[in-house]
Amino acid sequence: QLQASGGGLVHAGGSLRLSCAASGRTFSGYCMGWFRQAPGKEREFVAAISQGGGSTYYADSAKGRFTISRDNTKNTVFLQMNSLKPEDTAVYYCAADPHYVKLVSGKALDAWGQGTQVTVSS
């Protein structure tokens, strides 16, 4: 089970830190990722991190502004979002899968969190 939190309302240029706590599974055995879905749009990949945290991958829209990290001692993955833009407004979901490439695809993943709303005002 994945529980995402940390969303909210922020002005453009501001920052937010999302968290996703995992329970009921061997957290360190899973790659973790963040996706987002804006109103009227399909869900899209944002960032992924490997089981040990040594490898990360970002969508072009997130590069240079967002940082994904994880703390395997606390079964938690984070998404630090800086320099937020109105187009970052979306519901953000965390996800887990043992396979990195499959996680990035966003298809048939092992688990999804419930989503947390991020709203960036201009």
N, C-alpha and C positions, 0 to 999 in steps of 0.2 A: 504494500500500500504506500502511495506517495501523497504527501501533503504539502502543497505549495503555499507560500505566504510572502508578504512584503510588497505587494502591489499598492497602488495609491494614485493620488492626483499630484502632479508636479508640473512646474512651469518649464517651458522649453529651455534647454541648457542645464537643467537640473540633473540630479542623480537619484537612483533607487537601487536597492540591493534585494534581489529576490532570493528566497531560500526554499529548498525542497527537502523535507525530511522523509526518510524511507524507514519502513518497518516491515517485519515479517519476511525478510529475505536477507541473503548474504550480500550486503551492499557492495563490498569490495569486489564482488564477482561481476558487477554490472557496469557497463558504460552508461553514462547519464547524459541527458540532453535537455535543451529548452527549445520549445516551439512557440509560435504565437499565431493568433487568428484575429484579424481585424474584421469589423462588421462588413458583411457582404463579400468577404474574400475567403479563399481557402487557407487552411492552416499551413504555415511555412516553417521551415527549419531556421533556428537562430544560432545555436552553438551546441557542441558536444565535447565530452571529455572521456578519456579512456579510464579503465578500471583503476589504475594506479595514479592517474592524474598527469602522467608524463606526456600525453598527447592531447591537443585540443584542436578544434576545427570550428570555423565561423562562417556564417553566411556573409556575403559581401557587405550587406547592410549593417552588420554588427562589427566588422573589423575595425580596430582602432578605437572603438567606443565601449564595447562590452567585453567583460572578462568572465569566463566560466572557471570555477574552481570547485574543489570538493574536500571534505574532511571525513575520511573513512573512519575515524575514531568516534565521530558523532553522526554517522550515517546521513550526511547532509551534503547537498550540492548547492552552489550559489551562482547567481548571475549578477555581477556588478554592472550596472548600466549608467554610463556617464554621457554627458552632452546629449541628453535626450531631445528628440524632435517630435513634433505633433504626429508624424507618420509612424512613430513607434507605438502609438496608441493601439492596444489590442489586449485580448486575454492571453496570458502567458501560461503555458503548460510545461511541466517537467515530464520526462519520460525515461524509461529504463529498458535496456536490452543487453544481453551478453555480447552481442556482435556489433562492432563499431560501425561498419558500413551499413548494416541494416538499420541501426539507430538513426544515422543521418538521413536515410531514405524516408523515415517516418511511417513505414508501412508494417502493419502486423507486429507492432512492438509488444514486448512482454508486459509492460505496465505504463499507465498514464496517471498523472495527478489530476486534480479537479480544476485547476486553473486559478489564476489570480489576475484581477483587472489592473492594467496600467493605463493611465490617462495622462497625456501630455498636452497642456494647454499652450497656445501660441501667445 
